[in-house]
């Protein structure tokens, strides 16, 4: 990473915080004056936790863990979020960009295989600035952009050459479900365009000789009860438009978190059969790079 390039890019991105348009909400909040966007935050970065994580996908975890940094706040605000305290209630510690750079360097010293930025969208300018500071001090880990899939293509283009591994969720491809659970009826089309752009930038997931991811696209899809996650549509999109060599984690751990209990159709756990049917469908569609339980 070129520290000077990152610093220039960070300044450009930071200008957007005056009338924030970092995410597809484009809420226009002047976050530099303490206004909070839909994400719930002003221009301060709140870090909930950081360190080696061994619950991520195998190509990220390896033997030493994925170096996760969990950012509080989120522009998508799903009612069923499994990190509800972080995304909605903003638990964590406020850090400046210098301290954030120190966190990135600490993750590298811990021996992690990558820097895994969890829910980074609303703090992209600060992340890029911190990466520039860290790079000037020798930081060299692959950068993972771990997001909900609700991304502006214009912003993703600013990250080209900075992000090594994109790891978006692809939640559902029905506007009605997206409106009901995220108040974002545009999520399906926005996520499609975002994942197309991510695939253009980094291509399919590439592993080194140890099986550790170094570059590429890794998609997550949480199978939800009652067909709420439109899993077959998600698989069709990935297989036909992104490529059958797409690395897909079909996740079976859905449970009613957050305020999901207020939505009867998703106020239950996903069944084993629903997940097995999803996996079988993915196999039939030719997606051979599948993570998740067998």
N, C-alpha and C positions, 0 to 999 in steps of 0.2 A: 504494500500500500504506500502511496505517495502522500506523506503528511501535508504537504502544501496544497495538493489537489483536494484532499479531504477538507482542509480548512476553508478553501474557497467555496466548495460545494456546501459546506455547513452554513456559511454566511448567506448563500442564496436561499437555502431551505429555511433558515431562521426568519428571513423576511416574511415568509408566509404566515408566521405566527401572529402578525399584526391583524390579519383578517383571515383566520385559519381556514385553509382549504386542503389540508394534508390528506384527509380521508374523503370518501364519497359523500359524506353528510354535507361538507362544505358549509359549515355553520356560520363562518365569518366572525367568530369570537376573537376579540383582541386579547389573546392569551398573555401578551407581554404586559398588560395592564391589570392582570388578575382575573380577567373574565375566564370562565370555564366553558370549554366546548362540550359537545355531546359526550365526549370521552370522559368528562368529569374533572379534567385537570386544566390548570393554567400552564404557564411555561416552565414550571418546575417539574423535575423528574422524580418520581417516587419508585424506589426499588423495594419490592416485597421480600426478595431473597435472592441469593446467588450461590453457585457452587456446583460440584459434580452431581449429575443426575443419572440414575441407572434405570429409570423407568421409561426412557425414550426408545425410539426404534433402534434395533440392533446395529445398523451401520453408523449411527451417531454415538452409541454408547461404548462400543468396543470393550476394552479392558479397563479403561480409566475414567469412563463417564463422559457425558455431554455437559459442557460448561454453561448451564442455564443461568440467565439473568431474567427474573420475573419483574415486569414493569406493571405498576398499578394503573388502573383506568383502562377503558376500552371504548372504541367508537361504535362497536356493534351492539353491545349490551344484550346479549341473548338471555332470555328468562331462565334457561336451563344451565347456565354456565357452571362448570365444575370448579372454577376458581372464583366463585361469586364474591368472596371477601376481598379479593384483589381487584377484580374488574369493576365491581359496583361500589364497594365500600372503601376503596383506596387505602387499604392497610399497607404499611411499609414506612420507609425512611426517605425523606427528601435528600437528594444528593445533587451537587453541582457537576459540571462536565469534567472537572479535574478529578473529583472523587469517582465519577463513573469510569473514567479512563483507568484509574487505579483498580477498580473492580475487574475490568477486562484483563488487566495484567495479572491480577491475583488468580483469576480463573486459569490463565495460561501456566502460571507457576504451580498450580495444583495438579498439572499434568493432564488436564482435559483434552479431548481430541478436537474440540471446536468451541466456538463461542456461540451459544444458542440464545438468541434474543427473543424472548417470549412476550407477545403482544407489543410490538415495537412501533406500530403505525403512527400513533399520535405523538411520539417522541423521536421521530426520525431525525430532525435537525440536531438535537442534542446528542443522539447516538453517533451521528457522522462526525460531529465535532470531537467527541470523546475518542472515537476511533483514530482521528488524526493525532491527538495527543498521545494515545497509546502507541501508534505506529512510530512516532518519533522516538519512543523509548524501546523499540524492538519488538512490539507485538506482531505476531505472524500467524495466528490461528485462522482456519477457515471460518467464515461468518455465516451463521444460519439465521434466516429471517423466518421466524415461527409465528404465523399470523392466522387470522380468521378467514382469509380469502377476500375480505372486503377492502379492496385496494384500488386506488386510482392509477391507471396506466401511466399517466404523466409523472406521478411520483415514483413509480417503479423504474421508469427510465432514468431518473436521477440516481438510482442505486446500481445501475449497470456498472460492473467492474468493481463494486464494493461488496456486494453479496455473492457468496460462493454457492450456497445451498438455499433454495427457497423451499419452505415447508408450510404450505397453506392448508387450512381446513377447506373442504368443499362440503358445506353443510346440507343444502337442499337446493333443488332447481325448480321450485314452484313458488311464484310470487306470493301466493296466498299464505303459505307456511312461513315464508320469510317475513311477511308483514305481521303475522300473528305472533311469532316468537322473537323477532328482532326489531320490529317496527321499521323494516327495510325491504319494501316490496321490490326494490331494484337489485337486491342481493344476487339473484340468479344470473342476470346478465353481467353485472359488475364482476362477479367472481369468475365467470367464463372468460371475460376479456383479460382479467388479471392473470389467470393461470396460463392463458395463451402467451401473454407477454413474458411471464416467468420462464416458460418452456423455451421461448425464443432466445432469451438471454443465456440460459445455463444448460439447456438440453436435458436428456435423461440422466438419472443418478449414476455417477461414476464412483467406483470403489477402488481403494488401493489394494495392494497385495495382502494386506491384513484384513480386508473386508470393511475398512473404515471409509465412510463417504468423504469425498474431497470436493465434489462439485455436482450440481444438478438439481433436479426437481424431485421432491418427495411429497406426495399428497396424502392427507389424512381425511378419512370419512367416518363419522360416528353414526353407526346404525342406530336408528331411533325406533321406538315402538309404533305400531300401527301404520307404518309406511310414511311417517312424518318426514323422514330424511330423503324421500324420493330416491332410494338407493339405486334402483335400476337405471334411472335417468342419469345419475351421476356417473355410473360405470359406463354407460353408452357414450357419454360425452368424452370421458377420458380415453376410452378404447378407440373411438372413431376420429376424434379431433386432436388429441394430444399425443397419443401413440400407445400401442399395446406394450411397449417397454417402459411405460410409466410405473414407477415404484409407488404402490398404494398400500397404505395401512388401513385396513377395514377394522375399526375399533368396536369392541363389544361391551365396553364398560359403561354404557349409558345408564344413569340412574337419575331420578328426579331431584336435581339440586336447585339452588336459587329459589325462584318463585314458580317452578314448574308444577308444584302441587296445585296451583290454581288453574291448570289446564288439564282436565281429566284424561284426555287422550294421550298425554305424555307424562302423566303422574304415576307411571309404573315403570319397572325395569324392562329393558329389551329382553325378549326370550332367546334362548339358545337357538331355537329353530329359525327365528328371524335372521340371526347372524349367519347361521349355516347356509340358509337360502341365499343370502347376499354373497357369501364367498363362492358358492357354487355358480351363481350367475356371473361373477367376475371371471371365473375360470372358463366358463362357456364363451365369454366374449374375448378371450385370449389374453387377459391380463395375468401374466405369469409371475410378475415380481410383486408378490403379496406378502405383507407383513401381517402380524396378528396371530391369534391362537389358531391352532390346527384342530 
